[in-house]
Amino acid sequence: MRSRQRQIRAQLNKLLDGSLFALGFWCAHQARANWGWGKMEFLGGTDIIQSFDEYFWLTGIIFFISPFILEIQGFYSRPHFVSRRVTLWQLTKAAIILGICLVILIFLAKKSLARAVVILFVLFGFGLVWLKEEISRSWMISRLGQEHLKKRLILVGATEDTSRIKQDLIQRSDGALEILAEIDLNRNSIDKLVELLHIHSANGVVINASHTFFGKIEKAIQACELEGVEAWLMADFFKTQISMTMVDEIYGRPMLVFRSTPEESWQGLAKQMLDFLCAAGLLVLLSPIFLIAAILIKTTSPGPIFFRQHRSGLNGKPFTMLKFRSMTTNAEQKQAELAAMNEMTGPVFKISEDPRITPVGGFLRKHSIDELPQLINVLRGEMSLVGPRPLPVYEVQNFGDFAHRRRLSVKPGLTCLWQISGRNEITDFGDWVRLDLEYIDNWSLWLDLKILFRTVPVVFLGTGAK
């Protein structure tokens, strides 16, 4: 795992673990005070326990010292798939030490606290953090988790260099890396590298410059820059027009990273959490609308309720996008007949008075209700609430300018700058891509929130919809 990823993961775990131990203390107090758990008068303990307000100050101390104690035990420097026995032993020691610290703090503050609270705190804190670790482990070993966490790489360099790097990375990555292909630029063209990026939907390219012509390396980095794919160079810096250059390491090997997309950060993690929580909440909140839409679609036109289509996701990786069906069942077959009516330039197909749209479908599309099932795609991690709109795979394959593929360097979204800037009133595909790249180059969590707020009136009023 790269050092930046390790740092973010460790920091997130520290926040979670501190919060869980603090929650464990509250649970311990509630269990003893309100549920009568663990009365120990026979051991000299007191039967009287004060309200939690008297001990609230301890939660802040527990929050800050628990990650420190866990770190001393090596809890945050473990490999991805360390054995449960190691985790259990480190967590047990940390929980007991925290219990001892709690007793010392109570003594120094000259307060009294039922001994059962201390014991229950150790048990609750241990249990909550252990549960978090098990959920995290289950996610990482699941197919969906591995798809999201695994780095899919193409190795570029002389054959003797890439074979050595490949063996080293695979041995040290614990399955977190997948080497998709290897290419020697001294024997192949840049077009071959671009072709491999498209075929494998790679999200990283590792370039070894030891025995490769520098001119070809620069072209390879520029190709990755246009594609929106990270290039990790084991060499000196090169000039780039869009990418930010930073030093990082991947499993002990120093790298120069040329990035033309937002880097991993706390804002990125917050975006993922916002996506998941909002998608889950909206699916519950809007379930009556889902039911009404499903009934209307089913009773007014023959065919399925949902329309499924392969769209290009992150780095061009195909996924099945869901929509409420708003057209006749033979809509895709009829598209060729309507090609002359296309109002969009470039590879995208859109027309104002589309004869394939059903009466109910027209209303659903006007108010973007047909897009609501994509909340399921957001919940699955295939889409985000905000991001470039996903295009059908065949339209992406017809891009005339490879620079347009950089819009694939972030997750596609339910809404975007294009959505709030006139939607289908924008007929030039170049303007559409310009807005998407403007979003990518200026991304922040605040920008996402502004786009979401501005999307609401656009959807209700049906502005620019067709």
C-alpha positions as a Markdown table, in Angstrom:
| # | Residue | x | y | z |
|---|---|---|---|---|
| 1 | Met | 0.0 | 0.0 | 0.0 |
| 2 | Arg | 1.3 | 3.5 | -0.8 |
| 3 | Ser | 2.4 | 5.6 | 2.1 |
| 4 | Arg | -0.4 | 8.2 | 1.5 |
| 5 | Gln | -3.0 | 5.5 | 1.6 |
| 6 | Arg | -1.5 | 4.0 | 4.7 |
| 7 | Gln | -1.5 | 7.4 | 6.4 |
| 8 | Ile | -5.1 | 8.2 | 5.6 |
| 9 | Arg | -6.3 | 4.7 | 6.6 |
| 10 | Ala | -4.3 | 4.9 | 9.9 |
| 11 | Gln | -5.7 | 8.3 | 10.7 |
| 12 | Leu | -9.3 | 7.2 | 10.0 |
| 13 | Asn | -8.9 | 4.1 | 12.2 |
| 14 | Lys | -7.5 | 6.2 | 15.0 |
| 15 | Leu | -10.5 | 8.5 | 14.9 |
| 16 | Leu | -12.9 | 5.5 | 14.8 |
| 17 | Asp | -11.1 | 3.6 | 17.6 |
| 18 | Gly | -10.9 | 6.6 | 19.8 |
| 19 | Ser | -14.6 | 7.2 | 19.3 |
| 20 | Leu | -15.5 | 3.5 | 19.9 |
| 21 | Phe | -13.6 | 3.4 | 23.2 |
| 22 | Ala | -15.2 | 6.6 | 24.3 |
| 23 | Leu | -18.6 | 5.1 | 23.3 |
| 24 | Gly | -17.6 | 2.0 | 25.3 |
| 25 | Phe | -17.1 | 4.0 | 28.4 |
| 26 | Trp | -20.6 | 5.6 | 28.0 |
| 27 | Cys | -22.1 | 2.1 | 27.5 |
| 28 | Ala | -20.3 | 0.8 | 30.6 |
| 29 | His | -21.7 | 3.6 | 32.7 |
| 30 | Gln | -25.2 | 3.1 | 31.3 |
| 31 | Ala | -25.1 | -0.6 | 31.8 |
| 32 | Arg | -24.0 | -0.2 | 35.5 |
| 33 | Ala | -26.2 | 2.8 | 36.4 |
| 34 | Asn | -29.4 | 2.0 | 34.5 |
| 35 | Trp | -29.3 | -1.7 | 34.0 |
| 36 | Gly | -27.7 | -2.8 | 37.2 |
| 37 | Trp | -25.0 | -4.8 | 35.5 |
| 38 | Gly | -22.0 | -6.0 | 37.5 |
| 39 | Lys | -22.7 | -4.9 | 41.1 |
| 40 | Met | -19.6 | -5.8 | 43.1 |
| 41 | Glu | -20.3 | -4.7 | 46.7 |
| 42 | Phe | -18.8 | -8.0 | 47.8 |
| 43 | Leu | -15.4 | -6.9 | 46.4 |
| 44 | Gly | -15.6 | -3.6 | 48.3 |
| 45 | Gly | -17.1 | -1.7 | 45.4 |
| 46 | Thr | -19.7 | 1.0 | 45.9 |
| 47 | Asp | -23.4 | 0.6 | 45.1 |
| 48 | Ile | -23.7 | 4.3 | 44.4 |
| 49 | Ile | -22.9 | 5.7 | 41.0 |
| 50 | Gln | -23.1 | 9.3 | 40.0 |
| 51 | Ser | -24.7 | 10.6 | 36.7 |
| 52 | Phe | -22.6 | 10.5 | 33.5 |
| 53 | Asp | -22.2 | 14.2 | 33.6 |
| 54 | Glu | -19.7 | 13.8 | 36.4 |
| 55 | Tyr | -17.5 | 11.6 | 34.2 |
| 56 | Phe | -18.1 | 13.2 | 30.8 |
| 57 | Trp | -14.6 | 14.7 | 30.9 |
| 58 | Leu | -13.1 | 11.2 | 30.8 |
| 59 | Thr | -14.6 | 10.5 | 27.3 |
| 60 | Gly | -12.3 | 13.2 | 25.8 |
| 61 | Ile | -9.2 | 11.8 | 27.4 |
| 62 | Ile | -10.2 | 8.2 | 26.4 |
| 63 | Phe | -10.8 | 9.5 | 22.8 |
| 64 | Phe | -7.2 | 10.9 | 22.6 |
| 65 | Ile | -5.2 | 8.3 | 24.5 |
| 66 | Ser | -6.8 | 5.1 | 23.1 |
| 67 | Pro | -5.3 | 5.5 | 19.6 |
| 68 | Phe | -1.9 | 6.3 | 21.1 |
| 69 | Ile | -2.0 | 3.1 | 23.2 |
| 70 | Leu | -3.1 | 1.0 | 20.2 |
| 71 | Glu | -0.3 | 2.5 | 18.1 |
| 72 | Ile | 2.3 | 1.5 | 20.8 |
| 73 | Gln | 1.0 | -2.1 | 20.4 |
| 74 | Gly | 1.6 | -1.9 | 16.6 |
| 75 | Phe | -2.1 | -1.9 | 15.9 |
| 76 | Tyr | -1.8 | 0.5 | 13.0 |
| 77 | Ser | 1.3 | -0.9 | 11.3 |
| 78 | Arg | -0.2 | -4.4 | 10.7 |
| 79 | Pro | -0.5 | -5.8 | 7.1 |
| 80 | His | -3.9 | -5.9 | 5.5 |
| 81 | Phe | -4.7 | -9.5 | 6.3 |
| 82 | Val | -2.8 | -10.1 | 9.6 |
| 83 | Ser | -4.1 | -13.1 | 11.5 |
| 84 | Arg | -7.0 | -12.6 | 14.0 |
| 85 | Arg | -4.7 | -13.9 | 16.7 |
| 86 | Val | -2.3 | -11.0 | 16.4 |
| 87 | Thr | -5.2 | -8.5 | 16.3 |
| 88 | Leu | -6.9 | -10.1 | 19.3 |
| 89 | Trp | -3.6 | -10.0 | 21.4 |
| 90 | Gln | -2.8 | -6.3 | 20.5 |
| 91 | Leu | -6.4 | -5.2 | 21.2 |
| 92 | Thr | -6.6 | -7.1 | 24.5 |
| 93 | Lys | -3.4 | -5.5 | 25.8 |
| 94 | Ala | -4.6 | -2.1 | 24.7 |
| 95 | Ala | -8.0 | -2.5 | 26.4 |
| 96 | Ile | -6.5 | -3.6 | 29.7 |
| 97 | Ile | -4.0 | -0.7 | 29.7 |
| 98 | Leu | -6.8 | 1.7 | 29.0 |
| 99 | Gly | -8.7 | 0.2 | 32.0 |
| 100 | Ile | -5.7 | 0.8 | 34.2 |
| 101 | Cys | -5.4 | 4.4 | 32.9 |
| 102 | Leu | -9.0 | 4.9 | 33.7 |
| 103 | Val | -8.4 | 3.8 | 37.3 |
| 104 | Ile | -5.4 | 6.1 | 37.6 |
| 105 | Leu | -7.3 | 9.1 | 36.2 |
| 106 | Ile | -10.2 | 8.5 | 38.7 |
| 107 | Phe | -7.7 | 8.3 | 41.5 |
| 108 | Leu | -5.8 | 11.5 | 40.5 |
| 109 | Ala | -9.1 | 13.4 | 40.1 |
| 110 | Lys | -10.2 | 12.2 | 43.6 |
| 111 | Lys | -13.4 | 10.8 | 42.2 |
| 112 | Ser | -15.2 | 7.6 | 42.9 |
| 113 | Leu | -16.4 | 5.2 | 40.2 |
| 114 | Ala | -18.0 | 1.7 | 40.5 |
| 115 | Arg | -15.4 | -0.9 | 39.7 |
| 116 | Ala | -17.9 | -2.6 | 37.4 |
| 117 | Val | -17.8 | 0.4 | 35.1 |
| 118 | Val | -14.0 | -0.1 | 34.6 |
| 119 | Ile | -14.4 | -3.8 | 33.9 |
| 120 | Leu | -17.4 | -3.2 | 31.6 |
| 121 | Phe | -15.5 | -0.4 | 29.8 |
| 122 | Val | -12.6 | -2.8 | 29.0 |
| 123 | Leu | -15.2 | -5.3 | 27.7 |
| 124 | Phe | -17.3 | -2.9 | 25.7 |
| 125 | Gly | -14.3 | -1.0 | 24.2 |
| 126 | Phe | -12.7 | -4.2 | 23.2 |
| 127 | Gly | -15.9 | -5.6 | 21.7 |
| 128 | Leu | -16.7 | -2.4 | 19.7 |
| 129 | Val | -13.2 | -2.1 | 18.2 |
| 130 | Trp | -13.1 | -5.9 | 17.5 |
| 131 | Leu | -16.5 | -5.6 | 15.7 |
| 132 | Lys | -15.2 | -2.8 | 13.6 |
| 133 | Glu | -12.1 | -4.8 | 12.7 |
| 134 | Glu | -14.3 | -7.8 | 11.7 |
| 135 | Ile | -16.5 | -5.6 | 9.5 |
| 136 | Ser | -13.5 | -4.1 | 7.9 |
| 137 | Arg | -11.9 | -7.5 | 7.3 |
| 138 | Ser | -15.1 | -8.8 | 5.8 |
| 139 | Trp | -15.3 | -5.8 | 3.4 |
| 140 | Met | -11.7 | -6.2 | 2.3 |
| 141 | Ile | -12.0 | -9.9 | 1.5 |
| 142 | Ser | -15.4 | -9.5 | -0.2 |
| 143 | Arg | -15.5 | -9.4 | -4.0 |
| 144 | Leu | -17.0 | -5.9 | -4.0 |
| 145 | Gly | -14.4 | -4.7 | -1.5 |
| 146 | Gln | -11.5 | -6.0 | -3.5 |
| 147 | Glu | -12.8 | -4.4 | -6.7 |
| 148 | His | -12.8 | -1.0 | -5.0 |
| 149 | Leu | -9.5 | -1.4 | -3.0 |
| 150 | Lys | -7.4 | -3.3 | -5.6 |
| 151 | Lys | -4.9 | -1.2 | -7.6 |
| 152 | Arg | -4.9 | -2.4 | -11.3 |
| 153 | Leu | -1.5 | -1.7 | -12.8 |
| 154 | Ile | 0.3 | -1.8 | -16.1 |
| 155 | Leu | 4.1 | -2.1 | -15.9 |
| 156 | Val | 6.1 | -0.1 | -18.5 |
| 157 | Gly | 9.8 | -0.6 | -19.0 |
| 158 | Ala | 12.4 | -3.0 | -20.4 |
| 159 | Thr | 11.4 | -6.7 | -20.0 |
| 160 | Glu | 14.2 | -7.4 | -17.4 |
| 161 | Asp | 13.1 | -4.4 | -15.3 |
| 162 | Thr | 9.3 | -5.1 | -15.3 |
| 163 | Ser | 9.7 | -8.8 | -14.5 |
| 164 | Arg | 11.7 | -7.9 | -11.4 |
| 165 | Ile | 9.4 | -5.2 | -10.3 |
| 166 | Lys | 6.3 | -7.4 | -10.9 |
| 167 | Gln | 7.7 | -10.2 | -8.7 |
| 168 | Asp | 8.6 | -7.7 | -5.9 |
| 169 | Leu | 5.3 | -5.9 | -5.9 |
| 170 | Ile | 3.2 | -9.1 | -6.0 |
| 171 | Gln | 5.1 | -10.5 | -3.0 |
| 172 | Arg | 4.7 | -7.4 | -0.9 |
| 173 | Ser | 1.2 | -6.3 | -1.8 |
| 174 | Asp | -0.9 | -9.0 | 0.0 |
| 175 | Gly | -3.1 | -9.2 | -3.0 |
| 176 | Ala | -3.9 | -5.5 | -3.1 |
| 177 | Leu | -2.3 | -5.1 | -6.5 |
| 178 | Glu | -3.2 | -6.7 | -9.8 |
| 179 | Ile | -0.6 | -6.6 | -12.6 |
| 180 | Leu | -2.8 | -6.4 | -15.8 |
| 181 | Ala | -0.1 | -6.2 | -18.5 |
| 182 | Glu | 3.6 | -5.4 | -19.2 |
| 183 | Ile | 4.9 | -3.4 | -22.1 |
| 184 | Asp | 8.4 | -2.5 | -23.4 |
| 185 | Leu | 8.2 | 0.9 | -25.0 |
| 186 | Asn | 11.5 | 0.2 | -26.8 |
| 187 | Arg | 9.6 | -2.4 | -28.8 |
| 188 | Asn | 6.0 | -1.0 | -28.8 |
| 189 | Ser | 4.4 | 2.3 | -29.5 |
| 190 | Ile | 2.5 | 4.6 | -27.2 |
| 191 | Asp | -0.7 | 3.6 | -29.0 |
| 192 | Lys | -0.2 | 0.1 | -27.7 |
| 193 | Leu | 0.0 | 1.5 | -24.1 |
| 194 | Val | -3.2 | 3.5 | -24.7 |
| 195 | Glu | -4.9 | 0.3 | -26.1 |
| 196 | Leu | -3.9 | -1.6 | -23.0 |
| 197 | Leu | -5.3 | 1.1 | -20.8 |
| 198 | His | -8.6 | 0.9 | -22.6 |
| 199 | Ile | -8.8 | -2.9 | -22.6 |
| 200 | His | -7.9 | -3.4 | -19.0 |
| 201 | Ser | -9.4 | -0.2 | -17.4 |
| 202 | Ala | -6.2 | 0.2 | -15.5 |
| 203 | Asn | -6.0 | 2.9 | -12.8 |
| 204 | Gly | -2.2 | 3.1 | -12.5 |
| 205 | Val | 0.9 | 2.8 | -14.7 |
| 206 | Val | 4.3 | 2.1 | -13.2 |
| 207 | Ile | 7.2 | 3.2 | -15.4 |
| 208 | Asn | 10.8 | 2.1 | -15.0 |
| 209 | Ala | 13.1 | 4.4 | -16.8 |
| 210 | Ser | 16.4 | 2.4 | -16.4 |
| 211 | His | 16.6 | 1.0 | -19.9 |
| 212 | Thr | 13.9 | 3.0 | -21.7 |
| 213 | Phe | 14.3 | 6.0 | -24.0 |
| 214 | Phe | 13.4 | 9.2 | -22.1 |
| 215 | Gly | 11.4 | 10.6 | -25.1 |
| 216 | Lys | 9.1 | 7.5 | -25.0 |
| 217 | Ile | 8.7 | 7.8 | -21.2 |
| 218 | Glu | 7.6 | 11.4 | -21.5 |
| 219 | Lys | 5.0 | 10.4 | -24.2 |
| 220 | Ala | 3.8 | 7.6 | -21.9 |
| 221 | Ile | 3.3 | 10.0 | -19.0 |
| 222 | Gln | 1.5 | 12.4 | -21.3 |
| 223 | Ala | -0.8 | 9.6 | -22.5 |
| 224 | Cys | -1.6 | 8.7 | -18.9 |
| 225 | Glu | -2.2 | 12.4 | -18.2 |
| 226 | Leu | -4.8 | 12.7 | -21.0 |
| 227 | Glu | -6.5 | 9.4 | -19.8 |
| 228 | Gly | -6.7 | 10.6 | -16.2 |
| 229 | Val | -4.7 | 7.6 | -15.1 |
| 230 | Glu | -1.9 | 7.9 | -12.4 |
| 231 | Ala | 1.6 | 7.5 | -13.7 |
| 232 | Trp | 4.2 | 6.3 | -11.2 |
| 233 | Leu | 7.7 | 7.0 | -12.5 |
| 234 | Met | 10.9 | 5.5 | -11.1 |
| 235 | Ala | 13.0 | 8.3 | -12.5 |
| 236 | Asp | 13.4 | 12.1 | -12.7 |
| 237 | Phe | 10.6 | 14.6 | -13.2 |
| 238 | Phe | 9.2 | 15.5 | -16.5 |
| 239 | Lys | 7.2 | 18.6 | -17.6 |
| 240 | Thr | 3.5 | 18.1 | -17.5 |
| 241 | Gln | 0.7 | 20.5 | -18.5 |
| 242 | Ile | -2.1 | 19.4 | -16.1 |
| 243 | Ser | -0.6 | 16.9 | -13.6 |
| 244 | Met | 0.7 | 17.7 | -10.2 |
| 245 | Thr | 3.9 | 15.9 | -9.4 |
| 246 | Met | 4.5 | 14.4 | -6.0 |
| 247 | Val | 6.9 | 11.9 | -4.4 |
| 248 | Asp | 5.4 | 8.8 | -3.0 |
| 249 | Glu | 6.3 | 5.1 | -2.5 |
| 250 | Ile | 4.7 | 1.9 | -3.3 |
| 251 | Tyr | 5.7 | -1.1 | -1.1 |
| 252 | Gly | 9.1 | 0.4 | -0.4 |
| 253 | Arg | 9.9 | 1.6 | -3.9 |
| 254 | Pro | 10.2 | 5.4 | -4.3 |
| 255 | Met | 7.9 | 6.8 | -7.0 |
| 256 | Leu | 7.3 | 10.1 | -8.7 |
| 257 | Val | 3.5 | 10.5 | -9.2 |
| 258 | Phe | 2.0 | 12.6 | -12.0 |
| 259 | Arg | -1.6 | 13.2 | -11.1 |
| 260 | Ser | -4.2 | 15.1 | -13.1 |
| 261 | Thr | -7.0 | 14.1 | -10.8 |
| 262 | Pro | -7.9 | 14.9 | -7.1 |
| 263 | Glu | -5.5 | 13.1 | -4.8 |
| 264 | Glu | -6.7 | 10.9 | -1.9 |
| 265 | Ser | -7.5 | 13.0 | 1.1 |
| 266 | Trp | -9.8 | 13.5 | 4.0 |
| 267 | Gln | -12.2 | 15.3 | 1.7 |
| 268 | Gly | -12.2 | 12.2 | -0.5 |
| 269 | Leu | -13.1 | 10.0 | 2.4 |
| 270 | Ala | -15.8 | 12.4 | 3.4 |
| 271 | Lys | -17.2 | 12.3 | -0.1 |
| 272 | Gln | -17.4 | 8.5 | 0.0 |
| 273 | Met | -19.2 | 8.6 | 3.4 |
| 274 | Leu | -21.6 | 11.3 | 2.1 |
| 275 | Asp | -22.4 | 9.2 | -1.0 |
| 276 | Phe | -23.1 | 6.1 | 1.1 |
| 277 | Leu | -25.2 | 7.7 | 3.8 |
| 278 | Cys | -27.2 | 10.0 | 1.4 |
| 279 | Ala | -27.9 | 7.2 | -1.0 |
| 280 | Ala | -29.1 | 4.9 | 1.7 |
| 281 | Gly | -31.2 | 7.6 | 3.3 |
| 282 | Leu | -32.7 | 8.7 | 0.0 |
| 283 | Leu | -33.6 | 5.2 | -1.0 |
| 284 | Val | -35.7 | 4.9 | 2.2 |
| 285 | Leu | -37.1 | 8.4 | 2.0 |
| 286 | Leu | -38.1 | 8.1 | -1.7 |
| 287 | Ser | -39.4 | 4.6 | -1.6 |
| 288 | Pro | -43.0 | 5.8 | -2.1 |
| 289 | Ile | -41.9 | 7.5 | -5.3 |
| 290 | Phe | -40.1 | 4.4 | -6.4 |
| 291 | Leu | -43.3 | 2.4 | -5.9 |
| 292 | Ile | -45.6 | 4.9 | -7.7 |
| 293 | Ala | -43.1 | 5.2 | -10.6 |
| 294 | Ala | -42.9 | 1.4 | -10.9 |
| 295 | Ile | -46.7 | 1.0 | -11.0 |
| 296 | Leu | -47.1 | 3.7 | -13.6 |
| 297 | Ile | -44.4 | 2.2 | -15.9 |
| 298 | Lys | -45.8 | -1.3 | -15.6 |
| 299 | Thr | -49.4 | -0.3 | -16.2 |
| 300 | Thr | -48.9 | 2.1 | -19.1 |
| 301 | Ser | -46.5 | 0.4 | -21.4 |
| 302 | Pro | -45.2 | -3.2 | -22.0 |
| 303 | Gly | -41.8 | -4.1 | -20.8 |
| 304 | Pro | -39.6 | -4.1 | -17.6 |
| 305 | Ile | -39.7 | -1.5 | -14.9 |
| 306 | Phe | -36.0 | -0.8 | -15.0 |
| 307 | Phe | -33.7 | 0.0 | -17.9 |
| 308 | Arg | -30.2 | -1.5 | -17.6 |
| 309 | Gln | -27.3 | -0.4 | -19.7 |
| 310 | His | -23.5 | -0.8 | -19.7 |
| 311 | Arg | -21.9 | 2.5 | -18.9 |
| 312 | Ser | -18.3 | 3.5 | -18.6 |
| 313 | Gly | -17.4 | 4.0 | -14.9 |
| 314 | Leu | -14.1 | 4.9 | -13.1 |
| 315 | Asn | -11.2 | 4.7 | -15.6 |
| 316 | Gly | -13.6 | 3.4 | -18.2 |
| 317 | Lys | -14.5 | 0.2 | -16.3 |
| 318 | Pro | -18.0 | -0.9 | -17.4 |
| 319 | Phe | -20.8 | -1.2 | -14.9 |
| 320 | Thr | -24.6 | -1.8 | -15.2 |
| 321 | Met | -26.4 | 1.5 | -14.7 |
| 322 | Leu | -30.0 | 1.4 | -13.6 |
| 323 | Lys | -32.8 | 3.8 | -14.6 |
| 324 | Phe | -36.6 | 3.7 | -14.6 |
| 325 | Arg | -37.6 | 2.7 | -18.1 |
| 326 | Ser | -38.8 | 5.9 | -19.9 |
| 327 | Met | -38.7 | 4.6 | -23.5 |
| 328 | Thr | -40.2 | 1.8 | -25.5 |
| 329 | Thr | -38.6 | -1.6 | -25.2 |
| 330 | Asn | -37.0 | -1.4 | -28.7 |
| 331 | Ala | -35.5 | 2.1 | -28.1 |
| 332 | Glu | -31.9 | 1.0 | -28.6 |
| 333 | Gln | -32.6 | -0.8 | -31.8 |
| 334 | Lys | -34.4 | 2.4 | -33.2 |
| 335 | Gln | -31.5 | 4.7 | -32.4 |
| 336 | Ala | -29.8 | 4.1 | -35.7 |
| 337 | Glu | -32.9 | 5.2 | -37.5 |
| 338 | Leu | -32.9 | 8.5 | -35.6 |
| 339 | Ala | -29.2 | 9.2 | -36.0 |
| 340 | Ala | -29.8 | 12.0 | -38.5 |
| 341 | Met | -31.9 | 13.9 | -35.8 |
| 342 | Asn | -29.1 | 13.9 | -33.3 |
| 343 | Glu | -28.7 | 17.4 | -31.8 |
| 344 | Met | -25.4 | 16.7 | -30.0 |
| 345 | Thr | -21.9 | 17.1 | -31.6 |
| 346 | Gly | -19.4 | 14.3 | -30.9 |
| 347 | Pro | -20.2 | 10.7 | -29.9 |
| 348 | Val | -23.3 | 11.5 | -27.7 |
| 349 | Phe | -26.8 | 11.0 | -29.0 |
| 350 | Lys | -29.7 | 13.2 | -27.8 |
| 351 | Ile | -32.8 | 14.6 | -29.5 |
| 352 | Ser | -35.5 | 17.0 | -28.2 |
| 353 | Glu | -38.7 | 15.3 | -29.4 |
| 354 | Asp | -37.6 | 11.6 | -29.1 |
| 355 | Pro | -40.5 | 9.5 | -30.4 |
| 356 | Arg | -39.3 | 6.5 | -28.3 |
| 357 | Ile | -40.2 | 8.2 | -25.0 |
| 358 | Thr | -43.5 | 7.0 | -23.4 |
| 359 | Pro | -46.0 | 9.5 | -22.0 |
| 360 | Val | -45.1 | 8.5 | -18.4 |
| 361 | Gly | -41.4 | 8.4 | -19.4 |
| 362 | Gly | -41.6 | 12.1 | -20.5 |
| 363 | Phe | -42.7 | 13.2 | -17.0 |
| 364 | Leu | -40.1 | 10.9 | -15.3 |
| 365 | Arg | -37.3 | 12.4 | -17.5 |
| 366 | Lys | -38.4 | 16.0 | -17.1 |
| 367 | His | -38.0 | 15.7 | -13.3 |
| 368 | Ser | -35.1 | 13.3 | -13.3 |
| 369 | Ile | -37.2 | 10.6 | -11.5 |
| 370 | Asp | -35.9 | 8.1 | -14.1 |
| 371 | Glu | -32.4 | 8.6 | -12.6 |
| 372 | Leu | -33.4 | 7.7 | -9.0 |
| 373 | Pro | -32.5 | 4.0 | -9.3 |
| 374 | Gln | -28.9 | 5.1 | -9.8 |
| 375 | Leu | -28.9 | 5.6 | -6.0 |
| 376 | Ile | -28.4 | 1.8 | -5.9 |
| 377 | Asn | -25.3 | 2.3 | -8.1 |
| 378 | Val | -24.1 | 4.9 | -5.6 |
| 379 | Leu | -24.7 | 2.5 | -2.7 |
| 380 | Arg | -22.6 | -0.2 | -4.6 |
| 381 | Gly | -19.7 | 2.3 | -5.0 |
| 382 | Glu | -20.0 | 2.3 | -8.8 |
| 383 | Met | -21.2 | 6.0 | -8.9 |
| 384 | Ser | -21.1 | 9.1 | -6.8 |
| 385 | Leu | -23.7 | 11.7 | -6.0 |
| 386 | Val | -21.7 | 14.3 | -7.9 |
| 387 | Gly | -19.5 | 13.5 | -10.9 |
| 388 | Pro | -19.5 | 13.5 | -14.7 |
| 389 | Arg | -22.5 | 11.7 | -16.1 |
| 390 | Pro | -21.8 | 8.1 | -17.1 |
| 391 | Leu | -21.9 | 7.5 | -20.9 |
| 392 | Pro | -22.7 | 4.3 | -22.7 |
| 393 | Val | -19.6 | 2.2 | -23.3 |
| 394 | Tyr | -20.0 | 2.4 | -27.1 |
| 395 | Glu | -20.1 | 6.2 | -27.0 |
| 396 | Val | -16.9 | 6.3 | -25.0 |
| 397 | Gln | -15.2 | 4.0 | -27.5 |
| 398 | Asn | -16.1 | 6.5 | -30.2 |
| 399 | Phe | -14.3 | 9.5 | -28.5 |
| 400 | Gly | -12.4 | 11.3 | -31.2 |
| 401 | Asp | -10.1 | 13.1 | -28.7 |
| 402 | Phe | -8.4 | 10.9 | -26.1 |
| 403 | Ala | -8.2 | 14.0 | -23.9 |
| 404 | His | -11.9 | 13.6 | -23.3 |
| 405 | Arg | -11.2 | 10.3 | -21.5 |
| 406 | Arg | -9.9 | 12.3 | -18.5 |
| 407 | Arg | -13.6 | 12.7 | -17.5 |
| 408 | Leu | -13.4 | 9.0 | -16.7 |
| 409 | Ser | -10.7 | 9.6 | -14.0 |
| 410 | Val | -13.3 | 10.1 | -11.3 |
| 411 | Lys | -16.5 | 8.2 | -10.4 |
| 412 | Pro | -19.5 | 9.1 | -12.6 |
| 413 | Gly | -22.3 | 10.9 | -10.7 |
| 414 | Leu | -26.0 | 11.5 | -10.5 |
| 415 | Thr | -25.5 | 15.2 | -11.1 |
| 416 | Cys | -22.7 | 17.5 | -12.2 |
| 417 | Leu | -21.9 | 21.0 | -13.5 |
| 418 | Trp | -23.5 | 20.1 | -16.8 |
| 419 | Gln | -26.7 | 19.2 | -15.0 |
| 420 | Ile | -27.0 | 22.6 | -13.4 |
| 421 | Ser | -25.7 | 24.6 | -16.4 |
| 422 | Gly | -28.5 | 24.0 | -18.8 |
| 423 | Arg | -28.5 | 20.2 | -19.0 |
| 424 | Asn | -29.5 | 19.2 | -22.5 |
| 425 | Glu | -29.4 | 22.9 | -23.7 |
| 426 | Ile | -25.7 | 22.3 | -24.1 |
| 427 | Thr | -25.4 | 20.6 | -27.5 |
| 428 | Asp | -21.6 | 20.8 | -28.0 |
| 429 | Phe | -19.9 | 17.7 | -26.5 |
| 430 | Gly | -16.7 | 19.8 | -26.2 |
| 431 | Asp | -18.5 | 22.2 | -23.8 |
| 432 | Trp | -19.9 | 19.2 | -21.9 |
| 433 | Val | -16.4 | 17.8 | -21.4 |
| 434 | Arg | -15.0 | 21.2 | -20.5 |
| 435 | Leu | -17.5 | 21.4 | -17.6 |
| 436 | Asp | -16.6 | 17.9 | -16.5 |
| 437 | Leu | -12.8 | 18.7 | -16.5 |
| 438 | Glu | -13.5 | 22.0 | -14.8 |
| 439 | Tyr | -15.2 | 20.0 | -12.0 |
| 440 | Ile | -12.3 | 17.6 | -11.8 |
| 441 | Asp | -9.6 | 20.2 | -11.7 |
| 442 | Asn | -11.4 | 22.3 | -9.1 |
| 443 | Trp | -12.9 | 19.5 | -7.0 |
| 444 | Ser | -13.6 | 20.0 | -3.3 |
| 445 | Leu | -16.2 | 18.7 | -1.0 |
| 446 | Trp | -17.7 | 22.2 | -0.8 |
| 447 | Leu | -18.1 | 22.2 | -4.6 |
| 448 | Asp | -20.0 | 18.9 | -4.4 |
| 449 | Leu | -22.3 | 20.4 | -1.8 |
| 450 | Lys | -22.9 | 23.5 | -3.9 |
| 451 | Ile | -23.7 | 21.4 | -6.9 |
| 452 | Leu | -26.1 | 19.2 | -4.9 |
| 453 | Phe | -28.0 | 22.3 | -3.5 |
| 454 | Arg | -28.2 | 23.8 | -7.0 |
| 455 | Thr | -29.5 | 20.5 | -8.5 |
| 456 | Val | -32.6 | 20.4 | -6.3 |
| 457 | Pro | -34.5 | 23.4 | -8.0 |
| 458 | Val | -33.3 | 22.2 | -11.4 |
| 459 | Val | -34.9 | 18.8 | -10.8 |
| 460 | Phe | -38.1 | 20.1 | -9.4 |
| 461 | Leu | -38.6 | 22.7 | -12.2 |
| 462 | Gly | -37.4 | 20.3 | -14.9 |
| 463 | Thr | -35.1 | 23.0 | -16.2 |
| 464 | Gly | -33.5 | 22.1 | -19.6 |
| 465 | Ala | -34.8 | 18.6 | -19.4 |
| 466 | Lys | -35.8 | 16.6 | -22.5 |
